[in-house]
Amino acid sequence: RQAEGVGARALEFAILTAGRTGEVVGARWSEVDKDAKLWTIPAERMKAGRPHRVPLSDRALAILDALPREDGNPHVFIGDKKGKPLSNMALLMTLRRMDHADITAHGFRSTFRDWAAETTAYPSDMVEMALAHTIGNKVEAAYRRGDLFEKRHRMMADWSTFCGAVKPAGDVVKLRQHLP
């Protein structure tokens, strides 16, 4: 949060939404419904080829509210070139500028998964939905119609609270330390 720039805000948004880099840098304002606290990623931008509804925490909404806008640019995270989004490398370069070349933006998805599994009671299938993972069992996939949006909204708010907990500068939180 202390880093400045659109790349830093995109990285924070990716962390808070457990989104993939491409999903985040390709986000368009037309996909965001602030009143519903919802980001709907269309099927053509999703790895699994299905639309994905992402609940937005208060902090994720605050990031969106503070972003610069460019007339005629539909992208949420605008890049240096007029009318274009951030590059796919922007999040990785932000981490490098923060002297964290040893980690990747995608690794925060794994961190989210570990946090949910090791420190919460949220069901695994709900966590997998938040990550937009497909259901491997074809029978279960055929019967699953909902996306647990309201429950996932609470989970993402809890994740945002965890991510925003005040820690000493440079402190690394090891999830296993927080288990009972």
Secondary structure, DSSP 8 states (H G I E B T S, - for coil): --S-SHHHHHHHHHHHHT--HHHHHT-BGGGEETTTTEEEE-GGGSTTSS-EEEE--HHHHHHHHHS---TT--BSSB-SSTT-B--TTHHHHHHHHTT-TT--STHHHHHHHHHHHHH----HHHHHHHTT---S-HHHHHH-----HHHHHHHHHHHHHHHH----TT----GGGG--
